[in-house]
Structures are given as C-alpha cells and as structure tokens.
C-alpha cells in the first residue's frame, strides 16, 4: 500500500540538488594533460604533464599498473591508426616522441623547429602537429605534417593560420589541460582533423584539415571558447568548448545552454565562459553527447569552477535529456570506449571513470510530465481539476523515495550563456525598450513581468517593502548578486509559499506520485497566477530530476474555454513563443523554444500530436505560401530548419556564411522570419535584415524606405496568407511594408505614439494585404491607422496582447483587464473580441478566456510581446491563444437570440414582497426566459453558488443579489429560487 507523506513547504534560496553521485575517481599524483584510450591492450594512457611521464591505467584491473618517462613538458598524445605507437608532443623539448606500446619504450624522436602543442593522427598514419611557430612573428612552421611512410617525412604545411600562444606550463592547480593553446582531434575515419588554435588569451581559430590533400579546407575566428574538442562518429559535427559546429560549413549549430534543461541549476546560472572548464564526448553510435561544463555564476574575482554535472544531450540540438551528479569536477578531455559503456575523463584528482552503460541499473527519477494545471471556480464545476496527480517514475532499478518541495525563490529561469544578460533597456512609464538576446540565443533581454501572488487580497508595492511586488524574469544583470533571485525578501518568499499548491507524495517503493491541490489562498484574482516550481528530489536517484511547474487557474464557473498545457524547459523565458495555423491540415504549429521542438496541435481533437525536433531555441515560425513547408528560426545557432509538413520531419536547413564569433557575446542568429512569394525574409538577432536566396542566407542591401539594413529591436514580422506582403514592426513604433513582387520594402508609417505604452508587438495581416493589425490598431493597405484599440468615448488604449486575422472581413483582438498596478486584483477575465476590418467596429462583444498572457501589463508601462500569439479558425469559429500555462481554446460562437438566457428588467425580486429589497438569508425570485432546463429541485437543495465565499464577484460580497452575466447556475426553473452566499 502506498505511503502518503504530507510535505512541509520548506524554503530554498536556491535549488538544493540532492542526488547520489555516479562515477569512480582514479587519483593521479601530478596533473594530467591528456588521455588516450587503447582498447586493444585494455589501457588508458594518462599523460602526466607535471611529472613528465605517461601513467598506464588498466581498464580491466581498474588501477594504474605502470608508467614510462617522456620528454619535458608533454602536452598532448595520440594513438597511431595501427595501435602500435603513441605520439607525444614534448613542448619544452621541441620534439615529437614516438613510443612503441609493446615495449613501452621510445622508438623514435622527431626534432621540430618550434615547440609543439597539439597532435592528431589521420588516415595513412599521417600525423598533424601544431606549433607555436618560428621565424619573424612566428609565421613559419605553424602546422607540421609527419608521414612515417614518406621519404621526406616531416614537412611544413603552408597556412595563414595564426600560431597558438605559448603554453602555460604552470597554471592554477587542476587546470593543466588548459595549458596548451592548441588542440587537434581526428575524425574516426581519419579523413579530417579538426583543430583549434588560441593565438592569444582571447582569440581562437577553428579549422578543418583534410588529411589526403594536406590542406586546411576552412577556418573560422571565434573567441572565448575552450580548446576542448570532440568529434561525432560520422565526422559531420564537432564540439569546441560549449559550441556545436557543423564540420562541412563551420556553422554553429547550437551552444550548450541551461535553458534547454528540464531540471534547475543552482542560482539559475548558465554555463560560464569566464572560466572555460569541462569537456565532451559523443557516444560511438552518435545518439548522445556526454558533457560537463562550468556552471558557477559569473563574478569578479571568478569563483572556483563547478563542472560536476554530467549531461546527456541530444547531439543535434543540445537538448539536455538527463543530468547526473558526479563526485568531482571534470577539467578537460573525455574519451569513451567503442562499446559506449565507459567514459574516462580528466578530473580535478586525476581521472574519473564513468560507467554510462550502468546508468539505468541505478534509480532514475523521471516525472511523467514537468507541468501541471489545477483549476478552481466558485461553484465546483472544475472540481475534477482541482487536484492533479503526477507520477515520478523510476526509469532505472532499485528502491527510490521522492520528495517534492516548493522553490520559494519563485519560478526557475536561466541567465544567458556566459552569465551576461542582454540589453533590457528601460521600462516603467513610457519607457523605451531595446532588448537584445544574451549570449547563447533564446529569449531577448526584455524581461517577463508578473505579479507575486498576494494572499488575502491584491496590494501594490515594490519588491523591497512590506508587499510582495512584482516578478521580473530574469531580475538582475548577474546571477548570484542581489538581483540574481526572484524572491529576495522574506515577504516575497512567504507570498510564494503561502499561495503555492498543496502537495503530498505517495511513496510506492520503486516510484512515487506527487499530488498537487489548488490552494484557496491563490483565489484572489481571476486567471492564472505566477506558477509554482516544485523541486523533486531523491537521495537514492543518481540523476537530477526535472522540476514540476504547477499552474493555478481560477475561473468563472460558466466559462466554456479550455487550457491545454505543454511541457516546457526550466527557463520561464522559454516556452510556447510563436504559432502558425495550417488550415488545410487543421493543425497549429507552436515553437517550443526551451525543448528545441515544434509542438503540433490538432484542432479537431484539441490534442497535441508528436512534436517535430528542430534546432536549438526555436522562436519564430513561417509557413510557406504553398502551405507545404514550415520554416523554423533557431535562435541558439546559425540555423533555420525546413520542415516538410506532410511528413512532419526536418528535411533540410538554410545555409549561413561563417562569420567571426565571440562566445561571450550574442551569436548573430535568425531572430524573426516571414515567408513571402520571393522567399524567406529574416531579421537577425542584431537587427540586420537578411534574406534567403538559393537556400543561402545573406544580408539585404540598405533600402530607401528603411534608410538602413538594421531595424531597432524588439521587432516582429507577419506575412499575408498568400505571401504577397510582409509587415515588419520595429521597436520604435514604425512599421515597414515589404512587397514580394518588388523584393523590397515599399513604404513605412508610424503606428504607435511615443512614449509607447501597453503591450507592444502583436501583428496580423489580412488576405492580400487588405488590412493589418498592430498592437490592436487597424491599419489599411497603406499602413494608415483607421481604427484604434480604445473604447468609444475613451482616449486610453486597452491592453491588447495578441491579434489575429479572421478572413478578409474581420480580425480578432485579445483584450486584457485594465490594471492600475501590477498587484491589482483582477475581477474580470481577458476576452477575445472580433472587429470588422474596414472601420474596426466590434462585431462580437467578447468571449472570456480562462487566463491571460505570461507577462502582465499595468498602468502605462510598456511590455514587449512576440508578434503571433493567437490564431482563429473561421471554420469552427474558435480562437487559439498562447497564454500563461499553454494554449487556451476559446469558442467565439454566440448563442442564438432565441435560446440566450435573459433576465427581465427588474426581474430579481424578494420572493415574499416582490420588491427589490433583498435581505441576507431571504429568498429571491428571478424572472426571465431560457434561464435553465425544466428540471426541478427543492430550494433547500440548491447549493450556494459561491462556496467557499469569494471576493472576486459582486454577488458574493454583497447581501443583495444582482442579475449575473450568465444564469444557469442560479436557477432550477425559468422562475427559480436561490440562496445568497454567506458574507465572506
């Protein structure tokens, strides 16, 4: 029988990652600089740089059995293709040493014209060596090729590559691997050798050397990445530090990023480029990338590195599938045996042996989903959704106990790669915002703003006073500082814990079930409050379990809209960020940026189908005019995926030119895309305008309309359904119109007054460019505003977070309740209204949605939004919206006038006097038509419509009864009785 444990809501300042460790430490006296695996002899050669020897570790006996001496300062080693010899570069001896591995003796010593660093053996036993160069400015002998089968066995390779910097033989302890400024690694077939040279302390140069022709095929300048290299089994891609490169083009495919994790990292940190420590290795079958990198928050002076988490990632887009806690830090190179069963990695004490084939022989805690939604209403209509059960499965073996505890600092997120935040600009009253992505791609620097839950009623205040205030994600500029956590004050942390869902865990021996229940303290406003993250932990499991994010939705009982949550990554800034509708297939495609995939939502069944794996951090989608191709802009790399919609698989990609890149700053990636009749148009992450021709991305020339080839961020684009025109909205309030037939921008107009207030960014385009919608305003084909989003008689724009075209005659707007302050209690739900596309007249008064967008707008503040957050299917008259917890489904169909419930004028009266005075505890009569079915019930059996008492409806806080907007839950017959609720 399961044991149910009620958990106290313990407070954690940072995620406390409690897990059993995995792997065995092999202590080495001295410091290792390289590793070479010799499977034929069951040996691991540990190049002991400081002791100037090679230690031999027996992989069968699991101990160091012997060693032999090398020349001075050995930096790198490589095994011959035949397995007979070990090549060692002696830096201080300026020599390539060749050791016979049968006799463990020096067989030959090749003198070199300058100090060598890296070495790798290609096909035909040809050995490539990098040196620090010789002659004037060290321009000579930078690359040397040794061919034991040639008459002239040692030759210099002509190259313009700069030489690596001199090695630092005495670096800080445990970092001797970083002493070398150059590394080489051969592809498994030996056809190519990938190299990385560090000409100075910051600059790097990646290159690909073809062994057969003895030439450097291509190179690319990079910065701030480590010299740790690993190559995929098929040679198609390689890792250089945190970055995944495509070998054929040197395009950066992805960068290891904690935004792609489902489990939290301490202090919400991302990988640190301040101290490049760690390594990676591909599984022999290419199915997994194993890696460990420094996740210590950036600070000055730098903190001690932490690279003690082994990640199992997707080798195509670096989605982190699993995280294991290691007993100590990894510091550099990793090797794996041909069966893929064991990894050997340089670690702070020597070498770490990691039996990866035995991972699932241990307990592995895996929640069946990492998101959950609980719901509440005033009449119990959603009672079945008030509690949700999430099974935490043991994907491995053995007994496993589980706990689930509130992360009191709020929802988890991730700082940008390297620990540097993008430019967030300024907010507040009429503030201008020019966000740029942080290093690593993904969400732009503009923060998500949401109110802290406020039990006992909504209040307004700052984040340091007595009231909870607002959440800004991410909050600070550097993790680990005052702004590095969401909830810094005790008041804020109390707000998080006191409104969090209630949780119990049912232990099952080998697995467990977390049971989450709606917390009535969260019912101070309608909609969905800031979600609560629960840290799932197990002392027996060797992995770091995914966090479970729980949303609490409070709605009106008569609401007919639904919410369909989707799994997301650990970063709140990533999630469902863009959407397009495929009317022909009755599908909606949603960019799930944190999980590196496109969700496929079936409008006929309102269910998610199998997702499409794409590149890293996809944030923009574009449907080709023919309706058969979906383009996906992957902001984590130089990548646009091409998806065949009949097969729903990636069939190709857009090519990008290799340009210089600094890993400490933003990689210039595709930010927003739109597909027209003349091809794909791109706004890059730095604001540059690009286009695609012959499947290659290239910068556009400056245009007379724009006057430049760069647009101010944040920017959004949308194409007309037929691809004739594309609307581009810049961050300063100007819209630009692209004509596909002219392949140029033809006009522009100011579409927002300054200072810009409210939600900014929603865009939509009508058929053939007949109209456009921007921030709720209606524009004609010349971009002239013909109708605004203000209500008649008002000059204040309403908060409109999304717009969508509904055919040629109508468009839809997602209207949010007006908030005077970020913590103002909301008594109304957001609505979807439909207006005509000629004069902007409202045709539908508005249908309630169950929740609003993730980011909250209040007062005159500006909040930037992604452009496409809503689609409308005219066939079913249904709106689909990206909202706080997932996709909201709102029917826009209205009841026929003959069946719509109607309350007569003055139709709510005292049952005794038939007067309008109704005292507490008395009985009221409601007169009208179509109020309910003909079923009857005794008045004493009618439940209170507002139990428990609520503060968010006038009918619940007043002793008198007012005619509600919807009648059925008030009446049992057309003339019915109802008991007023107890006064709260």
Secondary structure in CASP SS format (residue, H / E / C, confidence):
PFRMAT SS
TARGET T0000
AUTHOR 0000-0000-0000
METHOD secondary structure of the structure
MODEL  1
X C 1.00
X C 1.00
X E 1.00
X E 1.00
X E 1.00
X E 1.00
X C 1.00
X C 1.00
X C 1.00
X C 1.00
X C 1.00
X C 1.00
X C 1.00
X C 1.00
X C 1.00
X C 1.00
X C 1.00
X C 1.00
X C 1.00
X C 1.00
X E 1.00
X C 1.00
X C 1.00
X E 1.00
X E 1.00
X E 1.00
X E 1.00
X C 1.00
X C 1.00
X C 1.00
X C 1.00
X E 1.00
X E 1.00
X E 1.00
X E 1.00
X E 1.00
X E 1.00
X E 1.00
X H 1.00
X H 1.00
X H 1.00
X C 1.00
X E 1.00
X E 1.00
X E 1.00
X E 1.00
X E 1.00
X E 1.00
X C 1.00
X C 1.00
X C 1.00
X C 1.00
X E 1.00
X E 1.00
X E 1.00
X E 1.00
X E 1.00
X E 1.00
X C 1.00
X C 1.00
X C 1.00
X C 1.00
X E 1.00
X E 1.00
X E 1.00
X E 1.00
X E 1.00
X E 1.00
X E 1.00
X C 1.00
X C 1.00
X C 1.00
X C 1.00
X E 1.00
X E 1.00
X E 1.00
X E 1.00
X E 1.00
X E 1.00
X C 1.00
X C 1.00
X C 1.00
X C 1.00
X C 1.00
X E 1.00
X E 1.00
X E 1.00
X E 1.00
X E 1.00
X E 1.00
X C 1.00
X C 1.00
X C 1.00
X C 1.00
X E 1.00
X E 1.00
X E 1.00
X E 1.00
X E 1.00
X E 1.00
X C 1.00
X C 1.00
X C 1.00
X C 1.00
X E 1.00
X E 1.00
X E 1.00
X E 1.00
X E 1.00
X E 1.00
X E 1.00
X C 1.00
X C 1.00
X C 1.00
X C 1.00
X E 1.00
X E 1.00
X E 1.00
X E 1.00
X E 1.00
X E 1.00
X C 1.00
X H 1.00
X H 1.00
X H 1.00
X E 1.00
X E 1.00
X E 1.00
X E 1.00
X E 1.00
X E 1.00
X C 1.00
X C 1.00
X E 1.00
X C 1.00
X H 1.00
X H 1.00
X H 1.00
X C 1.00
X E 1.00
X C 1.00
X C 1.00
X E 1.00
X E 1.00
X E 1.00
X E 1.00
X E 1.00
X C 1.00
X C 1.00
X C 1.00
X C 1.00
X C 1.00
X C 1.00
X E 1.00
X E 1.00
X E 1.00
X E 1.00
X C 1.00
X C 1.00
X C 1.00
X C 1.00
X C 1.00
X C 1.00
X C 1.00
X C 1.00
X C 1.00
X C 1.00
X C 1.00
X C 1.00
X C 1.00
X C 1.00
X C 1.00
X C 1.00
X C 1.00
X C 1.00
X H 1.00
X H 1.00
X H 1.00
X H 1.00
X C 1.00
X C 1.00
X E 1.00
X E 1.00
X E 1.00
X E 1.00
X E 1.00
X C 1.00
X C 1.00
X C 1.00
X C 1.00
X C 1.00
X E 1.00
X E 1.00
X E 1.00
X E 1.00
X E 1.00
X E 1.00
X C 1.00
X C 1.00
X C 1.00
X C 1.00
X C 1.00
X E 1.00
X E 1.00
X E 1.00
X E 1.00
X E 1.00
X E 1.00
X E 1.00
X E 1.00
X C 1.00
X C 1.00
X C 1.00
X C 1.00
X E 1.00
X E 1.00
X E 1.00
X E 1.00
X E 1.00
X E 1.00
X E 1.00
X E 1.00
X E 1.00
X C 1.00
X C 1.00
X C 1.00
X C 1.00
X C 1.00
X E 1.00
X E 1.00
X E 1.00
X C 1.00
X C 1.00
X C 1.00
X C 1.00
X C 1.00
X E 1.00
X E 1.00
X E 1.00
X E 1.00
X C 1.00
X C 1.00
X E 1.00
X E 1.00
X E 1.00
X E 1.00
X C 1.00
X C 1.00
X C 1.00
X C 1.00
X C 1.00
X E 1.00
X E 1.00
X E 1.00
X E 1.00
X C 1.00
X C 1.00
X H 1.00
X H 1.00
X H 1.00
X C 1.00
X C 1.00
X C 1.00
X C 1.00
X C 1.00
X H 1.00
X H 1.00
X H 1.00
X C 1.00
X C 1.00
X C 1.00
X C 1.00
X C 1.00
X C 1.00
X C 1.00
X C 1.00
X C 1.00
X E 1.00
X E 1.00
X E 1.00
X E 1.00
X E 1.00
X C 1.00
X C 1.00
X C 1.00
X C 1.00
X C 1.00
X C 1.00
X E 1.00
X E 1.00
X E 1.00
X E 1.00
X E 1.00
X C 1.00
X C 1.00
X C 1.00
X C 1.00
X C 1.00
X C 1.00
X C 1.00
X C 1.00
X C 1.00
X C 1.00
X C 1.00
X C 1.00
X C 1.00
X C 1.00
X C 1.00
X E 1.00
X E 1.00
X E 1.00
X E 1.00
X E 1.00
X C 1.00
X C 1.00
X C 1.00
X C 1.00
X C 1.00
X C 1.00
X E 1.00
X E 1.00
X E 1.00
X E 1.00
X E 1.00
X E 1.00
X C 1.00
X C 1.00
X C 1.00
X C 1.00
X E 1.00
X E 1.00
X E 1.00
X E 1.00
X E 1.00
X E 1.00
X E 1.00
X C 1.00
X C 1.00
X C 1.00
X C 1.00
X C 1.00
X C 1.00
X E 1.00
X E 1.00
X E 1.00
X E 1.00
X E 1.00
X C 1.00
X C 1.00
X E 1.00
X E 1.00
X E 1.00
X E 1.00
X E 1.00
X C 1.00
X H 1.00
X H 1.00
X H 1.00
X H 1.00
X H 1.00
X H 1.00
X C 1.00
X C 1.00
X C 1.00
X E 1.00
X E 1.00
X E 1.00
X C 1.00
X C 1.00
X C 1.00
X E 1.00
X E 1.00
X E 1.00
X E 1.00
X E 1.00
X E 1.00
X C 1.00
X C 1.00
X C 1.00
X C 1.00
X C 1.00
X C 1.00
X H 1.00
X H 1.00
X H 1.00
X C 1.00
X E 1.00
X E 1.00
X E 1.00
X E 1.00
X E 1.00
X E 1.00
X E 1.00
X E 1.00
X C 1.00
X C 1.00
X C 1.00
X C 1.00
X C 1.00
X C 1.00
X C 1.00
X C 1.00
X E 1.00
X E 1.00
X E 1.00
X E 1.00
X C 1.00
X C 1.00
X C 1.00
X C 1.00
X C 1.00
X C 1.00
X C 1.00
X C 1.00
X C 1.00
X C 1.00
X H 1.00
X H 1.00
X H 1.00
X C 1.00
X C 1.00
X C 1.00
X C 1.00
X C 1.00
X C 1.00
X C 1.00
X C 1.00
X C 1.00
X E 1.00
X C 1.00
X C 1.00
X C 1.00
X C 1.00
X C 1.00
X C 1.00
X C 1.00
X E 1.00
X C 1.00
X C 1.00
X C 1.00
X C 1.00
X C 1.00
X C 1.00
X E 1.00
X C 1.00
X C 1.00
X C 1.00
X E 1.00
X E 1.00
X E 1.00
X E 1.00
X C 1.00
X C 1.00
X C 1.00
X C 1.00
X C 1.00
X C 1.00
X C 1.00
X C 1.00
X C 1.00
X C 1.00
X C 1.00
X C 1.00
X C 1.00
X C 1.00
X C 1.00
X C 1.00
X C 1.00
X C 1.00
X E 1.00
X E 1.00
X E 1.00
X E 1.00
X C 1.00
X C 1.00
X C 1.00
X C 1.00
X C 1.00
X C 1.00
X C 1.00
X C 1.00
X H 1.00
X H 1.00
X H 1.00
X C 1.00
X C 1.00
X C 1.00
X C 1.00
X C 1.00
X H 1.00
X H 1.00
X H 1.00
X H 1.00
X H 1.00
X H 1.00
X H 1.00
X H 1.00
X H 1.00
X C 1.00
X C 1.00
X C 1.00
X E 1.00
X E 1.00
X E 1.00
X E 1.00
X E 1.00
X E 1.00
X C 1.00
X C 1.00
X C 1.00
X C 1.00
X E 1.00
X E 1.00
X E 1.00
X E 1.00
X E 1.00
X E 1.00
X C 1.00
X C 1.00
X H 1.00
X H 1.00
X H 1.00
X C 1.00
X C 1.00
X C 1.00
X C 1.00
X E 1.00
X E 1.00
X C 1.00
X C 1.00
X C 1.00
X E 1.00
X E 1.00
X E 1.00
X E 1.00
X E 1.00
X E 1.00
X C 1.00
X C 1.00
X C 1.00
X C 1.00
X C 1.00
X E 1.00
X C 1.00
X C 1.00
X C 1.00
X C 1.00
X E 1.00
X E 1.00
X E 1.00
X E 1.00
X E 1.00
X E 1.00
X E 1.00
X C 1.00
X C 1.00
X C 1.00
X C 1.00
X C 1.00
X C 1.00
X C 1.00
X E 1.00
X E 1.00
X E 1.00
X E 1.00
X C 1.00
X C 1.00
X C 1.00
X C 1.00
X C 1.00
X C 1.00
X C 1.00
X C 1.00
X C 1.00
X C 1.00
X E 1.00
X E 1.00
X E 1.00
X E 1.00
X E 1.00
X E 1.00
X E 1.00
X C 1.00
X C 1.00
X C 1.00
X C 1.00
X E 1.00
X E 1.00
X E 1.00
X E 1.00
X E 1.00
X E 1.00
X H 1.00
X H 1.00
X H 1.00
X C 1.00
X E 1.00
X E 1.00
X E 1.00
X E 1.00
X E 1.00
X E 1.00
X C 1.00
X C 1.00
X C 1.00
X C 1.00
X E 1.00
X E 1.00
X E 1.00
X E 1.00
X E 1.00
X E 1.00
X E 1.00
X C 1.00
X C 1.00
X C 1.00
X C 1.00
X E 1.00
X E 1.00
X E 1.00
X E 1.00
X E 1.00
X E 1.00
X C 1.00
X C 1.00
X C 1.00
X C 1.00
X C 1.00
X E 1.00
X E 1.00
X E 1.00
X E 1.00
X E 1.00
X E 1.00
X C 1.00
X C 1.00
X C 1.00
X C 1.00
X E 1.00
X E 1.00
X E 1.00
X E 1.00
X E 1.00
X E 1.00
X C 1.00
X C 1.00
X C 1.00
X C 1.00
X E 1.00
X E 1.00
X E 1.00
X E 1.00
X E 1.00
X E 1.00
X E 1.00
X C 1.00
X C 1.00
X C 1.00
X C 1.00
X C 1.00
X E 1.00
X E 1.00
X C 1.00
X C 1.00
X C 1.00
X C 1.00
X C 1.00
X C 1.00
X C 1.00
X E 1.00
X E 1.00
X E 1.00
X E 1.00
X E 1.00
X E 1.00
X E 1.00
X C 1.00
X C 1.00
X E 1.00
X E 1.00
X E 1.00
X E 1.00
X E 1.00
X E 1.00
X C 1.00
X C 1.00
X C 1.00
X E 1.00
X E 1.00
X E 1.00
X E 1.00
X E 1.00
X E 1.00
X C 1.00
X C 1.00
X E 1.00
X E 1.00
X E 1.00
X E 1.00
X C 1.00
X C 1.00
X C 1.00
X C 1.00
X C 1.00
X C 1.00
X C 1.00
X C 1.00
X C 1.00
X C 1.00
X E 1.00
X C 1.00
X C 1.00
X C 1.00
X C 1.00
X C 1.00
X E 1.00
X E 1.00
X E 1.00
X E 1.00
X C 1.00
X C 1.00
X C 1.00
X C 1.00
X C 1.00
X E 1.00
X E 1.00
X E 1.00
X E 1.00
X E 1.00
X C 1.00
X C 1.00
X C 1.00
X C 1.00
X E 1.00
X E 1.00
X E 1.00
X E 1.00
X E 1.00
X E 1.00
X C 1.00
X C 1.00
X C 1.00
X C 1.00
X E 1.00
X E 1.00
X E 1.00
X E 1.00
X E 1.00
X E 1.00
X E 1.00
X C 1.00
X C 1.00
X C 1.00
X C 1.00
X C 1.00
X C 1.00
X C 1.00
X E 1.00
X E 1.00
X E 1.00
X C 1.00
X C 1.00
X E 1.00
X E 1.00
X E 1.00
X C 1.00
X H 1.00
X H 1.00
X H 1.00
X C 1.00
X E 1.00
X E 1.00
X E 1.00
X E 1.00
X C 1.00
X C 1.00
X E 1.00
X E 1.00
X E 1.00
X E 1.00
X C 1.00
X C 1.00
X C 1.00
X C 1.00
X E 1.00
X E 1.00
X E 1.00
X C 1.00
X C 1.00
X E 1.00
X C 1.00
X C 1.00
X C 1.00
X C 1.00
X C 1.00
X C 1.00
X E 1.00
X C 1.00
X C 1.00
X E 1.00
X E 1.00
X E 1.00
X E 1.00
X E 1.00
X E 1.00
X E 1.00
X C 1.00
X C 1.00
X C 1.00
X E 1.00
X E 1.00
X E 1.00
X E 1.00
X E 1.00
X E 1.00
X C 1.00
X C 1.00
X C 1.00
X C 1.00
X C 1.00
X C 1.00
X C 1.00
X C 1.00
X C 1.00
X C 1.00
X C 1.00
X C 1.00
X C 1.00
X C 1.00
X C 1.00
X E 1.00
X E 1.00
X E 1.00
X E 1.00
X E 1.00
X E 1.00
X C 1.00
X C 1.00
X C 1.00
X C 1.00
X C 1.00
X E 1.00
X E 1.00
X E 1.00
X E 1.00
X E 1.00
X E 1.00
X E 1.00
X C 1.00
X C 1.00
X C 1.00
X C 1.00
X C 1.00
X C 1.00
X C 1.00
X C 1.00
X C 1.00
X C 1.00
X C 1.00
X C 1.00
X E 1.00
X E 1.00
X E 1.00
X E 1.00
X C 1.00
X C 1.00
X C 1.00
X C 1.00
X C 1.00
X E 1.00
X E 1.00
X E 1.00
X E 1.00
X C 1.00
X C 1.00
X C 1.00
X C 1.00
X E 1.00
X E 1.00
X E 1.00
X E 1.00
X E 1.00
X C 1.00
X C 1.00
X C 1.00
X E 1.00
X E 1.00
X E 1.00
X E 1.00
X E 1.00
X E 1.00
X C 1.00
X C 1.00
X C 1.00
X C 1.00
X C 1.00
X C 1.00
X C 1.00
X C 1.00
X C 1.00
X C 1.00
X E 1.00
X E 1.00
X E 1.00
X E 1.00
X E 1.00
X E 1.00
X E 1.00
X E 1.00
X E 1.00
X C 1.00
X C 1.00
X C 1.00
X C 1.00
X C 1.00
X C 1.00
X C 1.00
X C 1.00
X C 1.00
X C 1.00
X C 1.00
X C 1.00
X E 1.00
X E 1.00
X E 1.00
X E 1.00
X E 1.00
X E 1.00
X E 1.00
X C 1.00
X C 1.00
X C 1.00
X C 1.00
X C 1.00
X C 1.00
X C 1.00
X C 1.00
X C 1.00
X H 1.00
X H 1.00
X H 1.00
X C 1.00
X C 1.00
X C 1.00
X C 1.00
X C 1.00
X C 1.00
X C 1.00
X C 1.00
X C 1.00
X C 1.00
X C 1.00
X C 1.00
X H 1.00
X H 1.00
X H 1.00
X H 1.00
X C 1.00
X C 1.00
X C 1.00
X C 1.00
X C 1.00
X C 1.00
X C 1.00
X C 1.00
X C 1.00
X C 1.00
X H 1.00
X H 1.00
X H 1.00
X C 1.00
X C 1.00
X C 1.00
X C 1.00
X C 1.00
X E 1.00
X E 1.00
X E 1.00
X E 1.00
X C 1.00
X C 1.00
X C 1.00
X C 1.00
X C 1.00
END
